[in-house]
């Protein structure tokens, strides 16, 4: 039956992301420069949803998936080098900051 070849899979993932820098200035919500970013942490909640299709070829079984991932920022904290102080909801100067939500598209083979 064709419908048995299709499946839907979803997950919920927590993804911490961080980077170090010595060249980017951090700004607060009012646009004031608070110092140079030493370390920046952004935490995401990822919700990938995959549509899968299974193919049986003799003894080999293949499974392909295509889907989207919805990613939501849970936290955004930067450590400022000059004061050794952490700030929440800080942005990198001359940017709009981390996107609050973004989507991704992917294709994979099992």
LINBELRA-V194361 format. One record per helix or strand. SS is the DSSP state (alpha for helix, beta for strand). FROM is the first residue (numbers start at 1). TO is the last residue. If there is no record, write none. Layout:
# LINBELRA-V194361
ss | from | to
SS | FROM | TO
SS | FROM | TO
This chain:
# LINBELRA-V194361
ss | from | to
alpha | 2 | 5
beta | 6 | 10
beta | 13 | 20
beta | 25 | 27
beta | 33 | 57
beta | 60 | 80
beta | 85 | 88
beta | 91 | 92
beta | 101 | 109
